[in-house]
Amino acid sequence: MPLAEWLIEEGIAETRALLVDGEQVRTAKVFWPGEVAAGTRTTGKLIAKLKGTRRGVALLGNGTEALVDHLPPHITEGQSLDVVITRAPIAERGRLKRAQARAAGSDAPSPGAGIPEGRIVRRLPVGLWEEVWHAASAASLDFPGGEVLVSVTPAMTVIDIDGIGSPREVALAAVPAIAQALAWFDLGGNIGIDFPTLQTKDDRRAVDEALEAALTGWPHERTAMNGFGFVQLVARLEGPSLLHRFATARLGAAARIALRRGEVAAESGATGRTLLLTVHPALKAKLKQPWLEELARRTGREVRIATDPALAIEAPNAQLLDA
């Protein structure tokens, strides 16, 4: 049987990574240029030191702040120090959650920190990224007889379950989709799963055991289901999930998929000297000129932008024209 392999697509303004097993996606990750990814080693200036602790706040070279742990005892405010990012900054509605870091020792991260080691490909297998992207855009995944709905909040990510059947049947049918959502959406931190209320301990135990089996190999801690059907997971959080990006930068995510569709259209074999991107009017301002210039360079075509308010933000269109 083929082994699962990370495939990396270096898109315009976005690097996409899929862990692919045969024709199935196990895990998905996305990285945007300019972000300080987990594992990055960088330099910061200590601007605040918390009294009585080895923690403080450092101003990084890109102008953002990071909470730093394991500070050397001798360092004082105003000094520079090397740090390793342990969690990237995460945008939330109305605020930016600071990055987290630790004072760097002799260990050095590998190049491309945050991006998994894998095989760089010109284009990910047909349909795989689109399937993950649209699921993340909708924040939901279907399962037989229902769907799981995923919502990000400042406190935790919440997974709700909606389905037809007895509570036990719906809960057990939802487990594979829950495991898929955790991996596809690159979720971490505090995660709450709101299962249908199960009246008997045997039913709750059956769902707990199914969830344990489904999450084998995914590092986490988990509570047993309580009497209201609630389960809490805690997993390592290294940066914004796909759902965080859609919650706080939906236009930016849609602009990047428009650029990708332009590249794919140019690779289709169709002829035409002009690449026309038709987008919702709200997207036009998000298509930065350097991105469009890179699209023209990659495709070898003149790039034109048209707007159509009837298009959904998540449904840009690309086509080649003779003029």
MARGUKE-877898 format. One record per residue (C-alpha): residue number from 1; x, y, z. Coordinates in Angstrom, 3 decimals. Layout:
% MARGUKE-877898
<atom kegu="NUM" x="X" y="Y" z="Z"/>
...
This chain:
% MARGUKE-877898
<atom kegu="1" x="0.000" y="0.000" z="0.000"/>
<atom kegu="2" x="1.307" y="3.526" z="-0.729"/>
<atom kegu="3" x="2.643" y="5.504" z="2.181"/>
<atom kegu="4" x="1.122" y="8.839" z="3.088"/>
<atom kegu="5" x="3.172" y="11.715" z="1.675"/>
<atom kegu="6" x="3.197" y="15.470" z="2.185"/>
<atom kegu="7" x="2.691" y="17.302" z="-1.101"/>
<atom kegu="8" x="3.581" y="21.008" z="-1.137"/>
<atom kegu="9" x="2.187" y="23.516" z="-3.643"/>
<atom kegu="10" x="3.897" y="26.917" z="-3.646"/>
<atom kegu="11" x="1.065" y="29.149" z="-4.755"/>
<atom kegu="12" x="0.880" y="32.915" z="-5.134"/>
<atom kegu="13" x="0.666" y="34.448" z="-1.635"/>
<atom kegu="14" x="0.000" y="31.014" z="-0.175"/>
<atom kegu="15" x="1.778" y="27.705" z="0.382"/>
<atom kegu="16" x="-0.541" y="24.701" z="0.532"/>
<atom kegu="17" x="0.345" y="21.345" z="2.058"/>
<atom kegu="18" x="-1.650" y="18.115" z="1.948"/>
<atom kegu="19" x="-0.780" y="14.809" z="3.573"/>
<atom kegu="20" x="-2.067" y="12.459" z="0.893"/>
<atom kegu="21" x="-2.651" y="8.721" z="1.283"/>
<atom kegu="22" x="-3.535" y="7.253" z="-2.095"/>
<atom kegu="23" x="-6.305" y="9.550" z="-3.306"/>
<atom kegu="24" x="-7.391" y="10.642" z="0.171"/>
<atom kegu="25" x="-6.378" y="13.727" z="2.145"/>
<atom kegu="26" x="-5.367" y="12.974" z="5.709"/>
<atom kegu="27" x="-4.217" y="16.422" z="6.828"/>
<atom kegu="28" x="-4.136" y="19.919" z="5.355"/>
<atom kegu="29" x="-2.095" y="23.012" z="6.222"/>
<atom kegu="30" x="-1.733" y="26.455" z="4.694"/>
<atom kegu="31" x="0.884" y="29.181" z="5.175"/>
<atom kegu="32" x="0.792" y="32.821" z="4.107"/>
<atom kegu="33" x="4.036" y="34.735" z="3.345"/>
<atom kegu="34" x="5.223" y="37.206" z="5.960"/>
<atom kegu="35" x="3.770" y="35.263" z="8.864"/>
<atom kegu="36" x="6.014" y="34.126" z="11.690"/>
<atom kegu="37" x="5.380" y="30.387" z="11.710"/>
<atom kegu="38" x="5.915" y="28.047" z="14.630"/>
<atom kegu="39" x="9.532" y="26.881" z="14.618"/>
<atom kegu="40" x="10.885" y="30.159" z="13.232"/>
<atom kegu="41" x="14.031" y="31.432" z="14.924"/>
<atom kegu="42" x="14.147" y="35.205" z="15.035"/>
<atom kegu="43" x="15.401" y="38.166" z="17.060"/>
<atom kegu="44" x="13.349" y="40.366" z="19.336"/>
<atom kegu="45" x="13.785" y="43.227" z="21.775"/>
<atom kegu="46" x="12.542" y="42.637" z="25.303"/>
<atom kegu="47" x="10.058" y="45.429" z="26.030"/>
<atom kegu="48" x="8.553" y="44.047" z="29.244"/>
<atom kegu="49" x="9.644" y="41.506" z="31.826"/>
<atom kegu="50" x="7.058" y="40.053" z="34.167"/>
<atom kegu="51" x="8.285" y="40.457" z="37.735"/>
<atom kegu="52" x="9.022" y="37.230" z="39.560"/>
<atom kegu="53" x="8.851" y="35.097" z="36.421"/>
<atom kegu="54" x="11.003" y="34.129" z="33.460"/>
<atom kegu="55" x="8.428" y="35.500" z="31.054"/>
<atom kegu="56" x="8.150" y="38.737" z="29.147"/>
<atom kegu="57" x="7.064" y="40.473" z="25.960"/>
<atom kegu="58" x="9.415" y="40.925" z="23.007"/>
<atom kegu="59" x="9.022" y="43.173" z="19.979"/>
<atom kegu="60" x="9.935" y="41.132" z="16.898"/>
<atom kegu="61" x="11.621" y="42.447" z="13.792"/>
<atom kegu="62" x="8.364" y="42.437" z="11.817"/>
<atom kegu="63" x="6.747" y="44.806" z="14.321"/>
<atom kegu="64" x="4.576" y="42.234" z="16.112"/>
<atom kegu="65" x="4.864" y="41.229" z="19.754"/>
<atom kegu="66" x="5.442" y="37.808" z="21.258"/>
<atom kegu="67" x="5.046" y="36.409" z="24.753"/>
<atom kegu="68" x="8.417" y="34.874" z="25.587"/>
<atom kegu="69" x="9.045" y="32.112" z="28.108"/>
<atom kegu="70" x="12.294" y="30.703" z="29.552"/>
<atom kegu="71" x="14.009" y="34.094" z="29.633"/>
<atom kegu="72" x="17.644" y="33.996" z="30.813"/>
<atom kegu="73" x="17.850" y="35.399" z="34.382"/>
<atom kegu="74" x="20.347" y="38.097" z="33.398"/>
<atom kegu="75" x="18.392" y="39.657" z="30.537"/>
<atom kegu="76" x="16.807" y="43.058" z="31.129"/>
<atom kegu="77" x="14.265" y="45.207" z="29.329"/>
<atom kegu="78" x="15.685" y="46.852" z="26.224"/>
<atom kegu="79" x="18.070" y="44.003" z="25.398"/>
<atom kegu="80" x="17.851" y="41.920" z="22.241"/>
<atom kegu="81" x="17.566" y="38.157" z="22.312"/>
<atom kegu="82" x="17.035" y="35.212" z="19.981"/>
<atom kegu="83" x="13.704" y="33.448" z="20.288"/>
<atom kegu="84" x="11.987" y="30.447" z="18.709"/>
<atom kegu="85" x="8.296" y="30.865" z="17.892"/>
<atom kegu="86" x="6.167" y="28.137" z="19.479"/>
<atom kegu="87" x="2.791" y="29.486" z="18.330"/>
<atom kegu="88" x="2.194" y="31.926" z="15.518"/>
<atom kegu="89" x="0.045" y="35.013" z="16.120"/>
<atom kegu="90" x="-3.657" y="34.354" z="15.576"/>
<atom kegu="91" x="-6.095" y="36.975" z="14.371"/>
<atom kegu="92" x="-9.427" y="37.015" z="16.150"/>
<atom kegu="93" x="-12.412" y="39.272" z="15.731"/>
<atom kegu="94" x="-11.316" y="42.673" z="17.009"/>
<atom kegu="95" x="-7.820" y="41.696" z="18.141"/>
<atom kegu="96" x="-4.576" y="39.894" z="17.346"/>
<atom kegu="97" x="-3.531" y="37.210" z="19.803"/>
<atom kegu="98" x="0.217" y="37.586" z="20.325"/>
<atom kegu="99" x="2.639" y="34.952" z="19.153"/>
<atom kegu="100" x="4.209" y="32.739" z="21.801"/>
<atom kegu="101" x="7.933" y="32.037" z="21.901"/>
<atom kegu="102" x="10.765" y="30.774" z="24.073"/>
<atom kegu="103" x="14.265" y="32.064" z="24.424"/>
<atom kegu="104" x="16.440" y="30.219" z="21.904"/>
<atom kegu="105" x="19.232" y="27.926" z="22.964"/>
<atom kegu="106" x="21.724" y="26.210" z="20.692"/>
<atom kegu="107" x="18.957" y="24.375" z="18.846"/>
<atom kegu="108" x="18.125" y="25.753" z="15.420"/>
<atom kegu="109" x="14.938" y="25.006" z="13.487"/>
<atom kegu="110" x="15.116" y="23.490" z="10.047"/>
<atom kegu="111" x="14.645" y="25.695" z="6.969"/>
<atom kegu="112" x="11.028" y="26.378" z="6.078"/>
<atom kegu="113" x="9.909" y="26.358" z="9.695"/>
<atom kegu="114" x="6.263" y="25.489" z="10.042"/>
<atom kegu="115" x="5.990" y="23.899" z="6.591"/>
<atom kegu="116" x="6.129" y="20.097" z="6.775"/>
<atom kegu="117" x="8.873" y="18.272" z="4.935"/>
<atom kegu="118" x="7.495" y="16.862" z="1.727"/>
<atom kegu="119" x="7.591" y="16.802" z="-2.045"/>
<atom kegu="120" x="7.093" y="20.108" z="-3.835"/>
<atom kegu="121" x="4.696" y="19.701" z="-6.743"/>
<atom kegu="122" x="3.611" y="22.105" z="-9.443"/>
<atom kegu="123" x="-0.034" y="21.360" z="-8.671"/>
<atom kegu="124" x="-1.756" y="19.262" z="-6.014"/>
<atom kegu="125" x="-3.802" y="16.305" z="-7.316"/>
<atom kegu="126" x="-6.961" y="17.461" z="-9.081"/>
<atom kegu="127" x="-9.824" y="18.225" z="-6.740"/>
<atom kegu="128" x="-8.114" y="17.553" z="-3.413"/>
<atom kegu="129" x="-7.324" y="21.126" z="-2.400"/>
<atom kegu="130" x="-10.688" y="22.298" z="-3.706"/>
<atom kegu="131" x="-12.478" y="19.729" z="-1.530"/>
<atom kegu="132" x="-10.607" y="20.802" z="1.610"/>
<atom kegu="133" x="-10.966" y="24.503" z="0.804"/>
<atom kegu="134" x="-14.718" y="24.393" z="0.293"/>
<atom kegu="135" x="-15.224" y="22.304" z="3.434"/>
<atom kegu="136" x="-13.228" y="24.852" z="5.438"/>
<atom kegu="137" x="-15.097" y="27.732" z="3.818"/>
<atom kegu="138" x="-18.411" y="26.166" z="4.864"/>
<atom kegu="139" x="-16.940" y="25.088" z="8.239"/>
<atom kegu="140" x="-18.736" y="21.781" z="7.903"/>
<atom kegu="141" x="-18.326" y="18.178" z="6.799"/>
<atom kegu="142" x="-21.077" y="15.750" z="5.882"/>
<atom kegu="143" x="-21.491" y="12.241" z="7.218"/>
<atom kegu="144" x="-24.212" y="9.694" z="6.415"/>
<atom kegu="145" x="-27.389" y="11.200" z="7.797"/>
<atom kegu="146" x="-25.977" y="14.503" z="9.008"/>
<atom kegu="147" x="-23.129" y="16.984" z="9.233"/>
<atom kegu="148" x="-20.626" y="18.356" z="11.709"/>
<atom kegu="149" x="-20.492" y="22.151" z="12.037"/>
<atom kegu="150" x="-17.320" y="23.793" z="13.329"/>
<atom kegu="151" x="-17.148" y="27.286" z="14.855"/>
<atom kegu="152" x="-14.092" y="29.158" z="16.120"/>
<atom kegu="153" x="-14.404" y="31.429" z="19.151"/>
<atom kegu="154" x="-11.746" y="33.226" z="21.232"/>
<atom kegu="155" x="-12.167" y="30.624" z="23.978"/>
<atom kegu="156" x="-12.307" y="27.403" z="21.973"/>
<atom kegu="157" x="-13.300" y="25.725" z="18.742"/>
<atom kegu="158" x="-16.734" y="24.147" z="19.013"/>
<atom kegu="159" x="-17.942" y="21.181" z="16.963"/>
<atom kegu="160" x="-21.699" y="20.709" z="16.754"/>
<atom kegu="161" x="-23.460" y="17.673" z="15.314"/>
<atom kegu="162" x="-26.690" y="17.678" z="13.352"/>
<atom kegu="163" x="-28.231" y="14.481" z="12.039"/>
<atom kegu="164" x="-31.202" y="12.183" z="11.613"/>
<atom kegu="165" x="-31.581" y="9.062" z="13.745"/>
<atom kegu="166" x="-31.288" y="8.057" z="17.359"/>
<atom kegu="167" x="-28.758" y="10.056" z="19.443"/>
<atom kegu="168" x="-26.447" y="7.021" z="19.621"/>
<atom kegu="169" x="-26.621" y="6.417" z="15.857"/>
<atom kegu="170" x="-25.971" y="10.061" z="15.024"/>
<atom kegu="171" x="-23.092" y="10.359" z="17.513"/>
<atom kegu="172" x="-21.327" y="7.233" z="16.241"/>
<atom kegu="173" x="-21.853" y="8.181" z="12.580"/>
<atom kegu="174" x="-20.354" y="11.625" z="13.249"/>
<atom kegu="175" x="-17.080" y="10.372" z="14.745"/>
<atom kegu="176" x="-15.188" y="9.798" z="11.446"/>
<atom kegu="177" x="-16.235" y="13.256" z="10.190"/>
<atom kegu="178" x="-15.057" y="14.821" z="13.457"/>
<atom kegu="179" x="-11.639" y="13.186" z="13.085"/>
<atom kegu="180" x="-11.515" y="14.364" z="9.472"/>
<atom kegu="181" x="-12.422" y="17.937" z="10.437"/>
<atom kegu="182" x="-9.696" y="18.073" z="13.087"/>
<atom kegu="183" x="-7.058" y="17.094" z="10.514"/>
<atom kegu="184" x="-8.393" y="18.888" z="7.418"/>
<atom kegu="185" x="-8.954" y="22.173" z="9.225"/>
<atom kegu="186" x="-5.643" y="21.966" z="11.153"/>
<atom kegu="187" x="-7.374" y="22.471" z="14.495"/>
<atom kegu="188" x="-5.661" y="22.748" z="17.867"/>
<atom kegu="189" x="-5.984" y="24.349" z="21.278"/>
<atom kegu="190" x="-9.206" y="23.849" z="23.237"/>
<atom kegu="191" x="-11.848" y="22.010" z="21.223"/>
<atom kegu="192" x="-15.328" y="21.181" z="22.452"/>
<atom kegu="193" x="-17.524" y="18.530" z="20.816"/>
<atom kegu="194" x="-21.246" y="18.790" z="21.491"/>
<atom kegu="195" x="-22.650" y="15.319" z="20.826"/>
<atom kegu="196" x="-26.388" y="14.569" z="21.078"/>
<atom kegu="197" x="-27.292" y="13.867" z="24.696"/>
<atom kegu="198" x="-26.931" y="10.143" z="25.398"/>
<atom kegu="199" x="-28.972" y="8.814" z="28.283"/>
<atom kegu="200" x="-27.065" y="5.647" z="29.182"/>
<atom kegu="201" x="-23.483" y="5.138" z="30.281"/>
<atom kegu="202" x="-23.131" y="2.299" z="27.775"/>
<atom kegu="203" x="-23.990" y="4.647" z="24.892"/>
<atom kegu="204" x="-21.574" y="7.301" z="26.139"/>
<atom kegu="205" x="-18.857" y="4.668" z="26.559"/>
<atom kegu="206" x="-19.420" y="3.420" z="23.010"/>
<atom kegu="207" x="-18.954" y="6.918" z="21.583"/>
<atom kegu="208" x="-15.887" y="7.545" z="23.766"/>
<atom kegu="209" x="-14.307" y="4.330" z="22.487"/>
<atom kegu="210" x="-15.130" y="5.168" z="18.863"/>
<atom kegu="211" x="-13.629" y="8.640" z="19.272"/>
<atom kegu="212" x="-10.494" y="7.229" z="20.889"/>
<atom kegu="213" x="-10.007" y="4.823" z="17.981"/>
<atom kegu="214" x="-10.637" y="7.529" z="15.378"/>
<atom kegu="215" x="-8.096" y="9.906" z="16.962"/>
<atom kegu="216" x="-5.307" y="7.357" z="17.333"/>
<atom kegu="217" x="-2.094" y="9.014" z="16.182"/>
<atom kegu="218" x="-3.423" y="12.548" z="16.695"/>
<atom kegu="219" x="-1.665" y="13.905" z="19.833"/>
<atom kegu="220" x="-4.220" y="15.249" z="22.286"/>
<atom kegu="221" x="-5.802" y="14.962" z="25.687"/>
<atom kegu="222" x="-9.481" y="14.224" z="26.033"/>
<atom kegu="223" x="-12.185" y="14.176" z="28.675"/>
<atom kegu="224" x="-14.798" y="11.460" z="28.837"/>
<atom kegu="225" x="-18.262" y="12.429" z="27.613"/>
<atom kegu="226" x="-20.360" y="14.029" z="30.328"/>
<atom kegu="227" x="-24.072" y="13.527" z="30.829"/>
<atom kegu="228" x="-24.901" y="16.317" z="28.391"/>
<atom kegu="229" x="-22.899" y="14.786" z="25.523"/>
<atom kegu="230" x="-19.965" y="17.209" z="25.770"/>
<atom kegu="231" x="-16.351" y="16.140" z="25.181"/>
<atom kegu="232" x="-13.346" y="18.446" z="25.466"/>
<atom kegu="233" x="-10.100" y="17.956" z="23.548"/>
<atom kegu="234" x="-6.832" y="19.786" z="24.080"/>
<atom kegu="235" x="-4.190" y="19.637" z="21.350"/>
<atom kegu="236" x="-1.079" y="21.593" z="20.509"/>
<atom kegu="237" x="-1.878" y="24.836" z="18.695"/>
<atom kegu="238" x="0.908" y="26.191" z="16.465"/>
<atom kegu="239" x="-0.927" y="28.831" z="14.469"/>
<atom kegu="240" x="-4.164" y="29.874" z="12.799"/>
<atom kegu="241" x="-6.306" y="27.021" z="11.535"/>
<atom kegu="242" x="-7.980" y="27.094" z="8.150"/>
<atom kegu="243" x="-11.166" y="28.036" z="9.982"/>
<atom kegu="244" x="-9.440" y="30.977" z="11.709"/>
<atom kegu="245" x="-8.417" y="32.282" z="8.298"/>
<atom kegu="246" x="-11.961" y="32.131" z="6.973"/>
<atom kegu="247" x="-13.360" y="33.650" z="10.168"/>
<atom kegu="248" x="-11.018" y="36.651" z="10.143"/>
<atom kegu="249" x="-9.731" y="36.956" z="6.544"/>
<atom kegu="250" x="-12.359" y="35.414" z="4.269"/>
<atom kegu="251" x="-11.695" y="37.920" z="1.493"/>
<atom kegu="252" x="-7.971" y="37.213" z="1.640"/>
<atom kegu="253" x="-8.571" y="33.464" z="1.417"/>
<atom kegu="254" x="-10.962" y="33.933" z="-1.512"/>
<atom kegu="255" x="-8.485" y="36.207" z="-3.317"/>
<atom kegu="256" x="-5.837" y="33.501" z="-3.095"/>
<atom kegu="257" x="-8.183" y="30.859" z="-4.503"/>
<atom kegu="258" x="-8.947" y="33.232" z="-7.391"/>
<atom kegu="259" x="-5.231" y="33.432" z="-8.193"/>
<atom kegu="260" x="-4.985" y="29.654" z="-8.049"/>
<atom kegu="261" x="-7.908" y="29.277" z="-10.438"/>
<atom kegu="262" x="-6.138" y="31.601" z="-12.808"/>
<atom kegu="263" x="-3.059" y="29.369" z="-12.736"/>
<atom kegu="264" x="-5.139" y="26.234" z="-13.234"/>
<atom kegu="265" x="-7.015" y="27.780" z="-16.169"/>
<atom kegu="266" x="-3.724" y="28.618" z="-17.877"/>
<atom kegu="267" x="-2.578" y="25.004" z="-17.430"/>
<atom kegu="268" x="-5.752" y="23.536" z="-18.940"/>
<atom kegu="269" x="-4.438" y="23.463" z="-22.488"/>
<atom kegu="270" x="-6.869" y="26.116" z="-23.692"/>
<atom kegu="271" x="-5.483" y="28.883" z="-25.899"/>
<atom kegu="272" x="-5.817" y="32.574" z="-25.332"/>
<atom kegu="273" x="-3.524" y="35.526" z="-24.818"/>
<atom kegu="274" x="-5.508" y="37.065" z="-21.964"/>
<atom kegu="275" x="-6.397" y="35.575" z="-18.602"/>
<atom kegu="276" x="-9.673" y="37.016" z="-17.329"/>
<atom kegu="277" x="-10.432" y="36.725" z="-13.623"/>
<atom kegu="278" x="-14.043" y="37.483" z="-12.769"/>
<atom kegu="279" x="-14.623" y="38.050" z="-9.077"/>
<atom kegu="280" x="-17.128" y="39.499" z="-6.655"/>
<atom kegu="281" x="-16.558" y="43.290" z="-6.388"/>
<atom kegu="282" x="-15.389" y="42.942" z="-2.775"/>
<atom kegu="283" x="-12.474" y="40.778" z="-3.946"/>
<atom kegu="284" x="-11.007" y="43.191" z="-6.473"/>
<atom kegu="285" x="-9.293" y="45.367" z="-3.858"/>
<atom kegu="286" x="-7.771" y="42.260" z="-2.249"/>
<atom kegu="287" x="-5.961" y="41.231" z="-5.436"/>
<atom kegu="288" x="-2.676" y="43.032" z="-4.825"/>
<atom kegu="289" x="-0.744" y="44.263" z="-7.827"/>
<atom kegu="290" x="2.399" y="42.205" z="-7.039"/>
<atom kegu="291" x="0.197" y="39.091" z="-6.889"/>
<atom kegu="292" x="-1.315" y="39.873" z="-10.291"/>
<atom kegu="293" x="2.127" y="40.515" z="-11.755"/>
<atom kegu="294" x="3.267" y="37.133" z="-10.445"/>
<atom kegu="295" x="0.177" y="35.509" z="-11.969"/>
<atom kegu="296" x="1.020" y="37.103" z="-15.330"/>
<atom kegu="297" x="4.604" y="35.880" z="-15.051"/>
<atom kegu="298" x="3.599" y="32.322" z="-14.165"/>
<atom kegu="299" x="0.932" y="32.015" z="-16.849"/>
<atom kegu="300" x="2.605" y="34.049" z="-19.594"/>
<atom kegu="301" x="-0.657" y="35.942" z="-20.160"/>
<atom kegu="302" x="-1.966" y="39.422" z="-19.699"/>
<atom kegu="303" x="-4.207" y="39.405" z="-16.629"/>
<atom kegu="304" x="-7.472" y="41.314" z="-16.584"/>
<atom kegu="305" x="-9.921" y="41.644" z="-13.692"/>
<atom kegu="306" x="-13.698" y="41.871" z="-14.096"/>
<atom kegu="307" x="-16.306" y="42.046" z="-11.359"/>
<atom kegu="308" x="-19.713" y="40.413" z="-11.088"/>
<atom kegu="309" x="-21.859" y="41.010" z="-7.984"/>
<atom kegu="310" x="-23.837" y="37.866" z="-8.797"/>
<atom kegu="311" x="-20.786" y="35.713" z="-8.053"/>
<atom kegu="312" x="-20.307" y="34.382" z="-4.546"/>
<atom kegu="313" x="-17.149" y="35.636" z="-2.857"/>
<atom kegu="314" x="-15.924" y="32.029" z="-2.710"/>
<atom kegu="315" x="-16.645" y="31.351" z="-6.404"/>
<atom kegu="316" x="-14.294" y="33.400" z="-8.629"/>
<atom kegu="317" x="-14.070" y="32.425" z="-12.288"/>
<atom kegu="318" x="-11.039" y="32.247" z="-14.609"/>
<atom kegu="319" x="-10.985" y="31.906" z="-18.385"/>
<atom kegu="320" x="-8.648" y="32.479" z="-21.309"/>
<atom kegu="321" x="-9.576" y="34.943" z="-24.050"/>
<atom kegu="322" x="-8.066" y="35.552" z="-27.478"/>
<atom kegu="323" x="-7.841" y="39.295" z="-26.832"/>
